[in-house]
């Protein structure tokens, strides 16, 4: 990543589709220091200043990124929630069938 901030934008200004999220693992500048972003949350990001150093939580406004370094992926929570609902439905049906079989 270039130290030149002319082609960089604040992480909170990066626009993406509603169903997509910014995937982690990209370089950024925070307060003029080069960091590695290991997670992107709704309003914050988890950054690692240097390999092996403790990770820090910073506001996305403080992160300058090169938009070309970013990758996007589908929001996993939505799919996980659907799988959870489907599993709960299967469990309820199995329990109901067991009750019916034991009553008969």
Phi, psi and omega in degrees: 000136180285146177288345179291122182271005182296328182259015182250152179230161175291142182299327180287349179264354180289125181261142178210166180298154180302323184271005184244158176226158177281125179278148182285182178076070174207157180280156178206168172246129176236117182052039177083359180253137178287131180224170175243125181275121182255348176200144177239119180254187184298310181241354184227172175222149175262124182236151176245112183301313177215154180306130179089345177280155179301143178282153181233151175261123180231153177292141181299336178295333183276350183265122173260130183228156172270117183305333179290342179276350186272146174238151181236149178213166180293152179290114185289329184300323181297317180288323178295320179296319179297316178298322179296317178296318179295319179295318179297320179296316178298318180296318178297317180296318180295318179294321179295318179296321178297316179298318180294320180291322181286335178283334183278000000 
